[in-house]
Amino acid sequence: MKILVINCGSSSLKYQLIDMNGEHVLCKGLCERIGMESSMITHEANGKKATTPAIFPTHTEAFGEVVKKMTTGEGKVIDSVHEIDAIGHRIVHGGEKFKASCLITPEVITAIRDLSPLAPLHNPAGILGIEAAKKVFGENVPNIAVFDTAFHSTMPPKAYMYAIPYEYYEKYGVRRYGFHGTSHKYVSHKAAEYLEEPIERLKLITCHLGNGSSIAAVDQGRVVDTSMGMTPLAGLMMGTRCGDLDPSVVNYLKYTLGITGHQLDEILNKKSGLLGISGVSSDKRDVEAAAKAGNPRAQLASDMLNYQIKKIIGSYIAAMGGVDAIVFTGGIGEHDADSRAKICHHMDWLGIRIDTDKNRNIHGDVTEITYWGSKVRTLVIETNEELMIARDTKEVLDKMN
């Protein structure tokens, strides 16, 4: 079975073609600047990677170029699109309606569109990808929606409710949903596999740390809490996002600065976080380099992020009544040894201690960095959201047949 995994943005299209017999990636790539004059496609297959200019007025033309790259030339991996058994689409927000991946029908598209106010940058883009895929690949190829929010749907009301009038939840769906679900699901199951324990026996804290970051408490395979909220703006400070803050700050800034809600949203989503504090960059690597060069604001930004991660880990240990393993993943989680060390520093009393040498020598898709004798295992796991989407897609297909 071959599954095409799609992650669609408003002006981009990421793709991977995965052969589920062995879970091998046959090809992958990225269409960029869709709808602009300087469109391009990067296609990687057969050990070769090439970026070429293209003309993509819409996502439909982008999909057409993806088909061309997969079926012709040096990047050819299949003879025809008829070899593709299904298409799995990453959809960011499933609200309360979608608690698992599902076959995309006209009713599902309508529901995803109705949820767009909760994810205005992401759900409309996902619909563009679905509609373009149907045009290019035909109606006979099953399209499956895999929701970022679905893995978090097991949270109890005490974790997902906000302490505002209950009617706003009933009428408008105002509650915590959580995101990065495919990543948290993948690494939690990968951790259970590595630890050689059924996930139903484990208490895990999964830390997806990157330009966007979130942490999840996974108790017996079920998410019981997560740091992101109704939108991906909540929780930890991130590359350009503020994370949690006093709600009164929003009104104070709006009226003090005399700006619109849209302008304030731009500040909180695109000018805050590591960038806003450091004044240097939204990239943790740049911030760390500036901190080492003596920039005090860069050092503050780094310290704030590490401190927030430590606090959330501690609170989730309390919420679950213990923890068996901490998992680091994502761009920062997988590659920033200094951050992992600082986050775990002074957590010995909780049974968390990491080995300095192991922490600086990460290799393979799973590396254990636990210090000998520590009660809590600490793992660095390379996430694979595309594979998780493909697995979910296959699971839906298997249930249909």
Beta strands, then each sheet from edge to edge (+ up, - down):
strand 1: 2-8
strand 2: 13-19
strand 3: 24-32
strand 4: 40-45
strand 5: 48-53
strand 6: 86-91
strand 7: 102-103
strand 8: 143-147
strand 9: 203-208
strand 10: 214-219
strand 11: 222-226
strand 12: 325-329
strand 13: 366-368
strand 14: 377-381
sheet 1: 5+ 4- 3+ 2- 1+ 6+ 8+ 7-
sheet 2: 11+ 10- 9+ 12+ 14+ 13-
end
